[in-house]
């Protein structure tokens, strides 16, 4: 039976194990997913575990050397990538699954498997630039999905609704006429 809403989320999302005091921790996504239950949408939702985005998927928008550096950094125990962004040993797979959630949502919509698709993953992505992590973000999940669509000949609009400007997404697509990026954010909050 076709579900009206497909939610792509990794039940193991806590593999990106940031401390409870860190602003980007698992309770943020847990609260979002709980909201689906609290809204009484359970009968309308099909829960799906996303596939891992491949290195090639990530390399559509990130330098391959950067992607490989994140894999190595996580395999060697992780740590702080900058003042805001941390990675743990489990972050490599969790971040790939977060990008994979976007790809899965796109495929579900394109294949008419649902009316609405929601990619609920972490770490978030809109600050990640082609060659580095930034602002809690390892890989730019929305950009990975948009690049896959552009590769298939589509034009894409990304509307980023966040208190912070999605500088990474803007940087990635700044010169690409196939992607319209619109950000609603509060200035001059991060990244400035």
N, C-alpha and C positions, 0 to 999 in steps of 0.2 A: 504494500500500500504506500502510495506517495504521501510523504509528510509535507505540510505547507511550509514548515521551517526546518532547515537543517543547521544544526549547531556543531561546528568543528572545534573540538577542544581535547586537549591531552590530559587524561586523568593523572598522569605522572608529571604534570607541569611543575611540581615542586622539585624536580631535578635541578632547576635553576634556584638554588637554595640561598636566597638572600636573607640576611638577618631580619627579624621581626621589626626592628627599629628603622630599617631602610624604607624609604618612601615607596619603592617598587618591590613589593613582596607578595607572596601568594594570596594574602587575604584580599587584595584588590580584585583578582580574578574570581576568587571564591564568592565574593559578594555579588559580582555581576551574574555569575551562574545561578546563585541562590535567588536572585531577582526573577529569573525565568520561572522558577518553581513558585515563588510567592505571587507572581502575576497569574498563576493558574494556566500556564501555557503547556504543561506537560503533555497533554494529549495531542497538541499540534506540533510537537518537536520530535525530530529524530536526531538522537545524539550520535555523532560520528567521531571516531578517533582518526586524526589526520595522519597522512603519510609523512615521512621525512622529506623535506625539500632536499634535493641533491646539491652537491657542490656546483654542478653546472647551472642549476636554478639560481643559486645565490650569486654566481659569477656573472649573471646577466646584468647585475647592478653594482656588484662589489668586485674589487680587484681580487683575482684568484689568490695572490700571495697573502692578502689580508684574511681571506676565508681560511686558508691553511694555517695562518698564524693563530687564529682563534681556536681552531681544532687543537693545535699543539699547546696553546696556553691552558686550555681546559684539561687536556690530558696530563699536563704537568702540575695540576692542582689548582689552577686558576688564581684569582686574586683581584686586585684593583687595576682596571684598565685606564681609568682617569679618576678624578675626584668624586664623580657620581656613579660611575659604571663599574660593576663588579661581575666576575664570572666565576663559576664553581666547576668542579669536575663534570657535573651533570648538565651544565649550561649548553654545551655543544649540541647534544641531542635535543634538548628542550627548545632551543632557539631554532633549530632546523624544523622541528615539528610545528612551531609557531608560524614560520613561513609556509610550511606545508599546509597549515590550516587555511591560509588565504588561497593557495592553489587549489585545494579541495573544494572550497566554497565556490570558486570561479567555475570549476568543472561541473559541480552539481547544478549551478544555474544554467550553464551552457547546454547541459544534457537534459534540461527540463525535469530534474529530479525533485525540485522544490520551487516554491514561490519566492522564498527569502532564505538567504544563507548568512550565517553569522560566524566569523572566524574569531574565536575567543582564545587568545594565546598570550604567552609571555615568554621571554621579555618583550616589551613593546619595540617599535621599530622606527618611528618617524624622525628620530634625530641621527640615526646611523648614516654616515656618509660613505662614499665608495671605498675609502681606504682606512676607516677607523670607526671604532665604537664611540658613542657619545650619548650623554643624557639618559642613562639606563639601558640604551639600545645597542644590541650586538649586530643584528641584521635588519634591513629595512623591509619588513614584511609586505607592506602595501606596494612598495616599489617592485619587489620580486613578482608579485601578482600582476601588476600593470605591465611590466616588461614581458611577461609571458604572453599577455594579450596582444601587445604591440608586435611581438614576434609572429603572431598568427594573423597579422594584418588589421587589427582592431585599433580604434582610437579610444582613449581612456580619459575620464575625468575623475580626479581624486579630490574629494572634499574632506579636509582635515579639520575636525571639530574638537579642539583641545585648548586648554588655557595657554599652552606653549606652542610656539611656531614650529612646524615640522621642517626644520632647516635641511635635514638630510634628504627628504623626499624632494624638496624644491631643488636642491643642488643636483640631484641625480637627473632630473628631467628638465632642467632650466632651458636647455637648447633643443629639446625634443618636441617638434610640432605635433606629435601624435598623442601627447599627454598634457592635459590641462590640470594644473595643480592650484587649488584654492585653499587657503588657510584662514580659519577664524581663530584668533588668539588674542591674548591680552598683552599689549606692549607696555613696558619693555621687559616682561618676564623672560626667563631662560628660553632661548640662548641669547637674547638681547636684541 
